[in-house]
């Protein structure tokens, strides 16, 4: 089968990528794509690499990276409009004023050309809330099977369920809650767990010692993270210098927040993996929209890199890990404090849990497992047979 994987990057990372590598934008599309993959940021080329290993064709598209997408368009003689327009208005109702406003037409011009060029058997859209479902519906003549990957954030930043129902042939999600929701909307949906990529263990210079007591790398801005922000503040107040926080931004975090005293900056890809490998404990707290189900990537990144995971309790957590032996889970702030304090005071027990968690992730939750599950789902839906896979 021919797969087309659509993904996106945080704007902060795109800006950093080209600031730190000023010659990158001059390279060809393929060279930029390969460079982006080597950073190991996000899901990198994990899907496409394993799909090719299993005998399939696969291409990655970083849909909101304007530089790399315009490189593809140029090499394929695709005309693309500029990414901004002039907007005329009267400032204060009196003064004529011209300003630039974003124009996202280029995104769909390039993506549409890529879909028509590759004509995929399977298109996997990992950014369901970003790419218009109506646009993808128009592209259906060039796609045999349109698959959406739904994280809970889609419920906040996504589109009308009717638009998804009309566009997607099937949706996959790592959350049982999302599976139930989409099925209730009349959309075929399958459970597909998130994963860790083991090659990180060989491609990254991992730390020899775990010198970070407690780490949290993740988002703290936005209303969907209010609960996380509050508990993180309490943790920073409680554990002080033992607490280390990495985030893309502290926008919205109060100036007097204890988080600021524990803030280490942002971290991406290889640096992020090094941090996790140098952490005794990785703390996790799902966004409120996750509801009662565990599903985020940090579960597998932290355990895959051998840290002891301390996460918020969810009803499905014991279906993923052996809680108490492979990871630890808290149901309250007080229990969270107690677990972390105990782990910091008992090195051998903490390390035993961390090793068991890593062993479980490497056994059951690698990207190869995720890709194999995706192939099975795609194959069955292409043949229009009932799909019962749950990975």
N, C-alpha and C positions, 0 to 999 in steps of 0.2 A: 504494500500500500504506500501511497505518497501522502505524507503528513506535512501540514503547515502549522507551525506553532506561533501564535500571536501573543506577545507579552509586552510589558511596559516597564519603564524605570521611573523612580522618583526624580523630579526635575532637579533636586539638589545634587543627585548623583551624576546626572548627565552633565551638569555644569562643571562639577569637580573633575569628571573624567577628561574633559577637553582642556581644562585649565592646567591640570597636572601633566598632560601629554599634548603640548601645543602642536606637534607635527601630525597628530592622529587624523585630523580632519582632512589632511591632504592625501591620505592613503585611499586605496580603492575600497569599494564596498566590502569585498571579501576580507581584505586585510583588517578593516575596522571591526567586522563581525568576529573575526578570530581573536583580535585584541580584546574585545569586549568579553568574549568567552573566558579568556585566561584570567580575567579579574576575579572570577568565581563569585560575582555579585548576584544575589537572588538565585534564580534557577539556572543561570548561565546557559550552557548548551547541554544540560543534563538530559532533557527529553530527546533532542535530536541525536546526541551521541549514542544513547542506548537503542533508539529506534534503528539507527544504521547498523549497530552491532547485531541486531536481530533480523537484518535483511531487508529493512524498509528504507524508502527515501524520506528525508526529513529536512526541512528548512526552518530557521528561526527568523522571526521578524520582531524587531524592537520598535513598535509602532509609533511611539511618541518621541523617538530620538530623531530630530529633524535633520541633523547632519548626516547620519548614516542612511536615512531613508532618501534624502535628496541625492546621495551618492548612487544609490540603486537606480533612481529615476534617471539620472544623467547617463548612466551606463546603458540604460535600456531605452533611451530617447523618449522618455515620457515627460511631456510638458507639465510643469507644476506651478501653481500660483504662489505668490509670496505669502508669508505667514502673518502679515498684518495689513490693515487697511487704514486709510485716512478717515478720521471722523470729525465732522464740522459741528460746532456748537457755539452757543453764546455763553461765554463765561460771565457769571453773575447776572445773566440775562441781558448783558449789554455788549461785552467785548467779544468780537469774533475770535474763535479759538480752534486751531487744528491739533489733533492728537492722534497717536497711533492706537489702534485697537486690534487685539489678536484675531486672526482669521485661521480657523482650523481646517479649511477646505483642503489644504495640502495633505493632511493625514489621509483623507478618504481618496484623494486622487492617486496617491502612491499605493496605498493598500489595495485599492480596487484593481490597479494595474498588476500588482503582484499576484492577486488571486486569479485574475484572468490568465496570467503568464504560467503559473504553476499548476492550475487546475487540480487542486488537491482531492484525493479520495476522502481525507479527513482533515478538517480545519479545527484546531483546538484553540479557543479563545480564552486566555487566562485573565483578560481584563474586561469582563462582561459589563461592568459599570461604566467603562470608558468608551468603548466602541458601540455605536448605535446599532441596536438590533434591527431596525428597519433597513439600514444600509446592508447588513449581512443578509437579510432576507432578499434584497435585490441581487445579491451575489450568488444566491443558491443555484442558478443554472451552471455555475462553474465549480460547485462543491457537492460531492456525493453525500457527505455526512458532516453536519455542523454540530460541534460539541462545545458547550460552555462549561467553564470551570468556575463554580460559585463558592466564594467565601462569604461569611456572614455580612461583611461590609457592603455587599451588593444590596442588602435590604435598606441601607441608608443612602448610598450613592448610586444605586442602580436605576433601572427603568421600570415601566409598567409591566407587570407579569404577562399581560396579554401580548405585549411586543415580543417578549421572550418565547412565549408559546407559539407564536406565528413564525418565528425565525429558527429556533433551535430544534434539532432532531432529538437531542438528548443532552442533559446536563449532568456533570459529575461534581461531587462535593466531598470534602473530608469530614463534614459534619452531618450526623444523623438528623439534626434539627433542620438543616437546609434541605436535606433529601425529603423529609416530611413536608416542608413548606412548598417546595416546587411541585411535588406530586399533588398536593392539595390544590394547586393552581392548574392542574391538568397537563403538567410538563413531565415527560419521561426523565427520571433522575436515578442515578446510581451512586453508591457509596464508593469512594476511592481515597484511601488514606494519604496524607502528606508523607514526605520522605526525607531522607538524608542521603547525600552523595558520598560514598566511601572514598572516592579518589581524592577528596579534600585531605584525607589523612596522609596521602603520599605527596601531594603537590604543594602543600603549605608547610612552612617551617614552624611546626607546632612547638609550644612552650615546653621546656623540660621540667619546669616547676610550676605549681599552681599558686601564684603569688597574689591573685585577687581573691579575697575572702568570699564576697558575694557580688555577683555581677547582674546587671540588667541592661541589655542592649535592646532598644525598641522605641516605639512611639509613645509620647506622653501628651501630645497636643490633640485638640479636638474633643467634642462633647462625648464621643463614644468611649473615651478613655478616662472619664472623670473618676470612676471607681479605682482604676489603676493608679492615677495620679495621687489620689488621697492616700492610698495604702503605701505607695512608694515614698511619699513624704514622711509617713510614720516610720517606715523602715530606715530612712536616712537619718531621722532624728534618733532612733533607737540604737543603730549600729555605727553611726558616724563614719570614721575613716575606713571601716571595714566594708562599706557600701560603695559600689562603683557603678555609675550610670553613663551609658552612651545613648545619644539620641540625635536625630537629624536636626532638631531645633528645640529650644526651650520656650518658644513662642507661646504665650498664654500661661506660663508658669510664673507665679508671683515672685516679685523681686526678692522677698525675704524667705522664699521657700528653701528648706534644708536640702532639696534636690540640687540646688545650684552649688552647694559646697561639695557634693559628691560627683558632679558632672565632669566627665573626662573628654567631652567632645563628641564628634560623630565617628562612625566606623563602618566600613563597607568591605565585603568580599574577604580577601585574604587577611586583612587586619582584624576583621570581626571574628573570623575563625581562630586566629591566634589568641584573641581575647577569651573566647569560650574555652579554648584548650588550656588557658592559664588560670581558669576559675575553679575554685573549690566547689562553689555553689552557683548555679544560675537560677535566679528567681523568675517566675513567670506568673502573669495574671492576664487572663483573656479580657478582651473588650466586652462591655456590657451586652452588645448585640449578639455575642456568641451564645447567650442564654445558658442553658444547663449542659451544653455539650462542649467537650474539649476538641480542638481541631487545629490549633495554629502550628506553624513550622518550628517555632522555638522548642517545642517538645522533642523534636527529632534532631535539631541542630545541636542542642545542649547535650543530650544523651549520646549522640553520635560522636561528639568530640570528648566524651569521657567526663563531663562535669556531673555533679550531683544535682538533679533537677528537683526544685521545690516549686510546685505549681498549685493553683487554685483547684479545689475539688470539683469534679464534674461527674454526672451520672454515668457517662460512658468511659471514664478514665480507666476503670479496671478491665475494660474490654481491649484496651490498647497496651497497658503495662500492668505488671504485678505491683500494685501500690503498697509501699512499705518495704519492698525488696528491690525493686528496679527504679522507682522514683518515690518521692514523698509528696503528699498533698495536704493542704490546710483548708479548713472550713471557716476560719475566723481570723481576725488580726492577731489575737492572742495566741492562737495555735500556730500561726505563721512565725511569730517571734520565737515561740518555744522550739519549733522544729529547727529553725536556723541556728539558734543558740546551741542546741544539742549537737548539731552537725559540726559546728565550729569547735566544739569542745571534745569531740570524739572522732578523731581522724580516721581510724581504721574502719569504723562502722560506716562513716560517710563514703569512704573510698570503695568499700564493698558494694554499696548501693550504686555508686557511679559506674563501677565495672559491670555490674549486672544490667544496668540500664543501657550501657553501650553495647553489650553483647546482644541484648534483645533488639535494639534498633538495627544493628548490622545483620541480624538474622532475618528480621521480618519487615523492616521499613526502609529499604533502600530505594533509590530512584529506579533501579532495574525492576523492583517489585511493582512500583507505580506504573512504569511504562508497560510492563506485561499486562497489568490490569486494564490499562487504557486500550491496548491492542485487542484484548478479549472483548471488551465492551464495544469497540468500534466494529470488530468483525461480526459480532452477533447482530448489531443494529443494521449494518450494511446488508446482512442476509435477512433482516427483519424477523429474527428469531427472538423469543423472550430471553432477556438477560437476567441472570441470577447471581452474577459475580459480586463479591464484596471483599475488597482487599484491605 
